[in-house]
Amino acid sequence: MTSLYTSILFVHIIAGTICLLAGAIAMGARKRKGVHTLVGETYHAFYLIVFVTSIAMAIMKWSELYYLFFIALFSYGQALYGYLARKRKRDNWLRKHIVGMLGSYIGVITAILVTNGESITRLAGIPTLLLWFIPTLIGTPLIIQTVKRYIPV
C-alpha cells in the first residue's frame, strides 16, 4: 500500500501545483475567450485529479487524513458548481461561476496550509486551527469584491 499511496501522493502534488498555478493565471487573465477559458479548463481538469487523489489518500489513511476527504468534497463541489454555471449559462450564471471557482481556490489554499502548515504556525506563533479559517477570512471579501466588479448592482 505504501508504494501505491506514494504514487497517488505524487500525482496529487503535481496536479495540485498545476491547479494552484492555473487558478492564479485564470484569476489574473482577462475575462473572455482565450487564456481565461483555456486555463480555466486546465484548472478544472487538474482539480478533478486533485479531488480523486484526495479521496483515495483519505480512504487509505483515514485516521490521519479524514479531513482531506471533507475538504475535497466541499472544494471540488465548489469547482464543479462554478464550472457548470459557466457551461450551462442559466440564471445568474456569472455570479455562480465566480463564487464557485474562487470558493474552490480557497479550498486549494486551505488544503495546502492545513497539510503543510505546522512549520508555518510554529514560525508565526499562531494556532494551527487558524489555518482552516484564514483563507476563507481573506478570500470571502475578495469574492464579494469580484462579484461587485463584474456584476454591478
Backbone as a ProteinNet text record, in pm:
[ID]
protein_1_A
[PRIMARY]
MTSLYTSILFVHIIAGTICLLAGAIAMGARKRKGVHTLVGETYHAFYLIVFVTSIAMAIMKWSELYYLFFIALFSYGQALYGYLARKRKRDNWLRKHIVGMLGSYIGVITAILVTNGESITRLAGIPTLLLWFIPTLIGTPLIIQTVKRYIPV
[TERTIARY]
83.2	0	86.7	203	288	330.1	370.8	413.3	294.7	176.5	57	22.4	25	-3.1	95.7	222.8	326.9	303.8	262.7	233.9	114.8	12.1	-106.4	-69.7	9.4	53.7	133.6	220.1	299.6	208.1	112.6	15.8	-61.9	-101.7	-178.4	-99.4	27.5	110.3	129.6	157.3	174.4	44.5	-66.8	-196.2	-232.1	-205.8	-234.9	-153.2	-27.9	58.7	7.6	-27.7	-81.7	-213.3	-295.5	-423.8	-402.1	-309.6	-279.2	-232.2	-142.3	-90.9	-197.9	-272.3	-376.8	-483.9	-519.9	-619.1	-571.3	-445.6	-389.8	-385.7	-346.2	-342.2	-482.9	-579.3	-717.9	-773.2	-738.5	-785.4	-725	-600.9	-532.6	-558.5	-611.1	-632.6	-759.6	-762	-883.4	-996.8	-1114.8	-1230.1	-1300.2	-1243.9	-1300.2	-1241.8	-1292.9	-1239.6	-1092	-1017.3	-872.9	-803.3	-711.8	-631.5	-720.1	-815.7	-900.1	-972.9	-1034.4	-1109.6	-1017	-907.5	-813.3	-754.2	-710.2	-651.3	-759.4	-880.3	-992	-1025.9	-1023	-1045	-934.2	-811.6	-697.6	-716.5	-756.1	-781.5	-883.3	-994.3	-1098.3	-1049.8	-980.4	-931.3	-835.6	-744.5	-649.4	-712.8	-816.5	-889.4	-959	-1009.7	-1072.7	-970.5	-849.5	-743.6	-711	-701.5	-676.5	-788.3	-911	-1026.5	-1017.3	-995.7	-991.1	-874.7	-758	-643.3	-662.3	-727.1	-755.8	-846.2	-950.1	-1043.6	-969.8	-890.1	-816	-721.1	-644.8	-549.7	-621.4	-731.1	-806.1	-859.6	-908.2	-959.1	-844.6	-730.7	-616.9	-559.1	-564	-509.1	-613	-728.5	-843.3	-812.5	-750.1	-728.4	-638.6	-550.8	-462.1	-518.2	-589.3	-625.3	-775.6	-857.7	-1002.3	-1047.7	-983.7	-1020.9	-1004.3	-908.3	-884	-1005.6	-1073	-1194.6	-1298.7	-1319.1	-1422.4	-1381.6	-1254.5	-1206.5	-1225.6	-1191.6	-1201.9	-1346.3	-1437.7	-1579.1	-1630.7	-1606.5	-1657.4	-1590.6	-1458.9	-1384.8	-1413.9	-1413.7	-1445.1	-1591.5	-1677.2	-1817.2	-1827.8	-1748.4	-1744.1	-1692.3	-1585.2	-1525.9	-1626.2	-1692.9	-1791	-1909.6	-1953.8	-2063.2	-2027.2	-1907.9	-1863.4	-1841.4	-1785.4	-1757.5	-1888.2	-1983	-2109.8	-2193.5	-2182	-2254.3	-2213.2	-2084.7	-2033.6	-2076	-2073	-2107.6	-2255.6	-2339.9	-2485.5	-2542.6	-2480.1	-2522.2	-2670.9	-2715.2	-2853.4	-2857.8	-2972.7	-2992.4	-2875.5	-2830.1	-2726.9	-2597.9	-2567.8	-2455.2	-2320.9	-2303.8	-2174.2	-2142.4	-2240.2	-2221.9	-2187.2	-2259.3	-2233.8	-2094.7	-2055.5	-1923.2	-1813.4	-1825.8	-1726	-1718.7	-1832.8	-1837.2	-1782.8	-1823.3	-1778.3	-1629.4	-1580.2	-1438.6	-1348.4	-1381.3	-1298.1	-1313	-1432.5	-1452.1	-1368.2	-1360.3	-1277.9	-1129.9	-1089	-949.5	-916.1	-1011.5	-994.3	-972.3	-1043.4	-1025.6	-885	-829.9	-692.4	-594.6	-609.4	-519.4	-533.5	-657.7	-681.4	-613.6	-631.8	-571.3	-419.1	-360.8	-214.9	-168.7	-236.8	-197.5	-214.7	-327.4	-355.3	-258	-227.1	-138.3	9.3	44.7	185.7	209.1	109	113.8	179.8	217.9	276.5	399.2	484.7	603.5	564.7	459.8	412.1	363.9	283.5	228.1	337.4	436	547.2	625.7	654.8	732	654.5	526.2	444.5	387.9	389.6	336.3	185.1	118.2	-28.4	-81.9	-203	-261.1	-286.8	-262.6	-283.3	-427.8	-521.4	-662.6	-691.6	-615.8	-636.2	-614.1	-530.1	-503.1	-628.6	-723.4	-850.1	-936.3	-916.8	-1006.1	-945.3	-814.8	-750.5	-783.2	-775.4	-808	-952	-1044.4	-1184.5	-1203	-1138.2	-1149.8	-1092.7	-987.6	-928.3	-1002.1	-1035.5	-1093.8	-1237.5	-1318.6	-1460.3	-1480.4	-1413.7	-1428.9	-1381.3	-1278.2	-1230.5	-1333.8	-1403.4	-1511	-1621.9	-1659.6	-1765.1	-1723.7	-1600.7	-1548.8	-1548.4	-1510.2	-1506.3	-1646.4	-1741.1	-1880.1	-1929.4	-1902.7	-1945.2	-1879.3	-1755.4	-1683.5	-1744	-1779.1	-1828.7	-1980.7	-2050.6	-2195.9	-2242.6	-2242.4	-2285.8	-2431.4	-2458.6	-2593.9	-2683.1
-120.4	0	125.5	119.2	236.8	289.4	201.5	249.9	303.9	240.7	292.1	429.8	442	570.4	676.8	641.9	735.9	779.6	687.5	720.9	815.6	786.2	873.8	1011.5	1014.8	1142.3	1223	1156.8	1224.8	1288.6	1212.2	1264.8	1381.4	1365.6	1468.8	1599.9	1590	1709.9	1779.1	1702.4	1760.7	1826.7	1754.6	1809.7	1932.2	1927.1	2040.5	2163.2	2140.9	2252.7	2316.1	2232.6	2284.7	2358.2	2301.7	2363.6	2499.7	2504.8	2630.1	2736.6	2700.2	2794.9	2833.6	2735.1	2763.5	2855.3	2831.6	2917.5	3061.6	3078.1	3213.8	3281.8	3208	3265.1	3301.1	3212.2	3239.7	3363.8	3379.2	3498	3625.7	3617.4	3736	3765.5	3667.7	3684.8	3765.2	3828.7	3899.3	3799.3	3840.1	3750.7	3746.9	3666.6	3645.4	3515.5	3471.8	3350.5	3369.7	3264.1	3270.8	3216.6	3294.3	3249.7	3210.4	3294.9	3267.7	3133.7	3109.8	2985.6	2864.2	2877	2765.3	2726.3	2826	2798.5	2753.7	2806.3	2762.4	2615.6	2571.6	2429.5	2344.4	2394.1	2324	2314.8	2426	2430.1	2323	2319	2222.7	2079.1	2050.6	1914.8	1868.8	1955.2	1916.7	1917.8	1998.4	1994.9	1860	1807.9	1675.7	1569.6	1579.3	1486.1	1503.9	1627.7	1654.6	1594.1	1610.3	1556.2	1403.6	1336.3	1190.2	1139.2	1200.5	1156.5	1188	1299.6	1333.6	1228.8	1193.1	1092.4	960.2	919.7	793.5	795.6	902.8	910.9	915.5	987.1	996	858.2	783	648.4	556.2	568.3	481.4	507.3	633.4	668.8	750.3	689.9	760.9	824.3	752.9	806.6	930.2	942.1	1058.4	1167.8	1127.6	1223.4	1236.3	1198.3	1205.9	1345.8	1448.3	1586.6	1617.4	1551.1	1572.3	1529.8	1426.5	1378.1	1489.9	1556.9	1660.4	1787.8	1823.9	1938.4	1910.2	1788.8	1751.7	1757.3	1701.5	1703.7	1846.6	1927	2063.2	2146.8	2137.3	2221	2184.1	2054.3	2016.3	2045	2034.2	2072.8	2218.2	2304.1	2445.2	2461.1	2388.9	2397.6	2351.1	2240.9	2187.9	2282.8	2340.6	2438.4	2556.9	2611.9	2725.1	2687.7	2571.2	2523.3	2501.7	2432.3	2404.7	2531	2625.2	2751.9	2818.9	2817.3	2877.4	2797.1	2666.3	2580.7	2590.8	2595.9	2595.3	2734.4	2835.1	2975.2	2996.5	2944.9	2968.3	3092.1	3115.9	3235.2	3261.2	3386.2	3432.2	3350.4	3301.7	3210.1	3273.2	3400.6	3462.5	3470.1	3506.6	3510.9	3370.9	3270.1	3131.9	3087.2	3125.9	3090.1	3151.4	3278.6	3347.7	3286.4	3271	3218.2	3075	2993.4	2854.6	2840.9	2910.7	2895.8	2956.6	3075.4	3135.6	3062	3012	2931.2	2804.5	2743.9	2623.1	2655.8	2773.3	2813.6	2833.1	2884.7	2893.8	2753.7	2656.1	2518	2466.3	2500.8	2459.5	2520.7	2648.9	2718.4	2659.8	2635	2577.7	2441.6	2356.8	2223.5	2232	2320.2	2335.7	2382.1	2481.1	2532.3	2427.7	2358	2261.4	2144.1	2095.4	1979.3	2015.6	2140	2179.9	2287.9	2317.9	2437.1	2428.9	2310.3	2301.1	2390.9	2391.9	2478	2625.2	2655.6	2794.5	2842.4	2760.2	2802.4	2814.1	2725.2	2732.1	2861.6	2894.2	3015.7	3142.7	3143.6	3263.7	3274.3	3162.9	3164.7	3175.6	3119.7	3122.2	2979.9	2966.6	2833.1	2766.3	2636.6	2559.6	2570.8	2578	2586.1	2706.4	2813.9	2932.9	2904.7	2807.7	2775.6	2729	2674.1	2632.6	2753.4	2865.4	2979.4	3097.8	3113.1	3229	3242.9	3135.2	3151.3	3199.6	3148.4	3190.6	3334.4	3371.2	3508.7	3610.5	3573.4	3663.5	3652.8	3529.9	3506.6	3552	3540.2	3576.8	3724.1	3818.2	3957.8	3979.5	3904.5	3916.7	3863.3	3757	3705.5	3808.6	3867.8	3970.1	4087.5	4130.3	4241.1	4204.8	4084.1	4040	4033.1	3981.2	3976	4117.7	4210.5	4350.2	4412.7	4373.7	4428.3	4383.9	4256.8	4200.9	4199.7	4215.5	4216.5	4337.6	4453	4573.4	4561.3	4614	4607.1	4709.5
0	0	0	60.2	70.9	-65.9	-157	-288.2	-367.7	-352.8	-419.3	-363.9	-231.6	-167.9	-214.5	-219	-262.4	-406.6	-491.5	-632.1	-642	-564.4	-564.6	-511.1	-405.7	-348.5	-450.5	-525.1	-627.7	-732.8	-781.6	-880.5	-818.9	-693.6	-622.4	-612.7	-577.9	-563.6	-698.5	-802	-935.8	-981.5	-968.3	-1009.5	-926.1	-796.4	-708.8	-744.7	-779.4	-819.7	-949	-1045.5	-1171.8	-1146.6	-1060.8	-1026.2	-959.9	-867.2	-797.7	-896.2	-985.9	-1085.6	-1187.3	-1236.8	-1335.9	-1277.1	-1151.9	-1087	-1076.1	-1039.3	-1028.6	-1165.3	-1267.6	-1403	-1449.9	-1426.5	-1467.3	-1397.5	-1269.6	-1196.7	-1253.4	-1297.4	-1348.1	-1495.2	-1567.3	-1711.5	-1738.9	-1856.4	-1898.3	-1910.8	-1869.2	-1864.7	-2000.2	-2088.7	-2221.6	-2275.2	-2390.1	-2451.1	-2479.5	-2461.1	-2480.6	-2358.9	-2305	-2190.9	-2072.6	-2038.6	-1922.2	-1936	-2049.9	-2066.3	-2078.2	-2149	-2162.8	-2027.3	-1953	-1822.2	-1723.6	-1739.3	-1655.5	-1677.6	-1801.6	-1832.9	-1771.2	-1779.2	-1719.5	-1568.2	-1507.5	-1363	-1324.6	-1397	-1362.9	-1381.4	-1489.7	-1515.6	-1405.4	-1366.8	-1263.3	-1125.1	-1107	-980	-964.6	-1073.8	-1070.2	-1027.5	-1079	-1039.2	-890.8	-845.7	-703.4	-618.5	-663.1	-590.7	-578.6	-689.3	-688.9	-604	-618.4	-538.8	-390.7	-360.2	-219.1	-155.6	-226.7	-175.4	-153.7	-252.1	-241.2	-121.9	-107	4.7	139.2	145.9	271.1	311.4	214.6	244.2	287	219.5	251.2	389.6	434.8	567.1	644.8	661.3	718.4	853.9	943	1077.7	1077.1	977	966.6	876.5	772.7	666.8	642.3	738.3	718.8	677	730.5	698.2	549.6	484.9	342.4	260.1	305.2	238.9	232.4	344.3	351.5	277.6	286.9	209	60.9	19	-122.5	-170.6	-94.4	-133.8	-147.3	-46	-47.6	-156.6	-164.5	-259.1	-403.8	-433.3	-571	-602.2	-502.4	-522.6	-566.4	-504.3	-543.9	-686.8	-718.8	-852.9	-958.1	-931.5	-1026.5	-1041.7	-932.1	-933.6	-1023.8	-1004.3	-1085.7	-1230.3	-1252.5	-1388.3	-1465	-1402.6	-1470.5	-1488.9	-1397.6	-1413.1	-1543.7	-1572.1	-1696.2	-1818.9	-1807.6	-1920.5	-1955.9	-1855.2	-1878	-1901.4	-1844.1	-1857.7	-1828.6	-1716.3	-1673.7	-1585.8	-1524.3	-1442	-1348.4	-1351.4	-1258.6	-1269.7	-1388	-1407	-1372.3	-1402.8	-1379.1	-1229.8	-1150.8	-1005	-953.6	-999.5	-957.1	-1000.2	-1120.1	-1171	-1083.6	-1055.3	-973.7	-833.9	-770	-633.7	-629.4	-724.6	-726.3	-751.5	-851.9	-886.9	-779.2	-732.3	-628	-495.3	-467.8	-347.5	-351.2	-469.3	-482	-465.9	-509.6	-493.4	-344.8	-269.2	-123.9	-67.2	-121.7	-77.9	-104.1	-220.7	-253.2	-153.3	-130	-37.1	103.5	146.2	278.8	291.1	191.7	195.7	203.8	125.8	128.1	265.8	320.1	452	561.7	559.8	665.9	660.5	540.2	530.3	547.4	523	533.3	638.5	714.2	797.1	931.9	975.6	1108.6	1122.9	1021.5	1028.7	1020.6	946.1	935.8	1071.8	1137.4	1266.3	1371.6	1365.9	1460.5	1441	1314.5	1285.1	1318	1282.8	1301.9	1443.2	1515.9	1651.3	1655.8	1556.1	1553.7	1571.9	1623.4	1640.4	1504.5	1498.9	1375.8	1326.9	1417.9	1381.6	1291	1308.4	1224.7	1076.1	1044.8	904.7	831.5	906	846.7	807.7	873	854.4	780.8	785.5	723.8	574.8	495.4	352.5	329.6	408.3	393.4	439.7	549.9	600.7	502.7	433.8	334	200.8	161.9	30	14.2	117.8	106	69.1	135.3	91.5	-52.8	-93.9	-232.1	-331.3	-293.8	-379.5	-391.4	-280	-280.2	-368.7	-353.9	-434.5	-583.5	-616.7	-755.7	-814.3	-737.8	-784.3	-812.8	-722.4	-742.1	-864.7	-890.3	-1005.3	-1138.4	-1146.6	-1272.7	-1284.3	-1172.4	-1174.7	-1094.8	-1156.3	-1084.1	-1039.3	-920.8	-866.3	-929
[MASK]
+++++++++++++++++++++++++++++++++++++++++++++++++++++++++++++++++++++++++++++++++++++++++++++++++++++++++++++++++++++++++++++++++++++++++++++++++++++++++

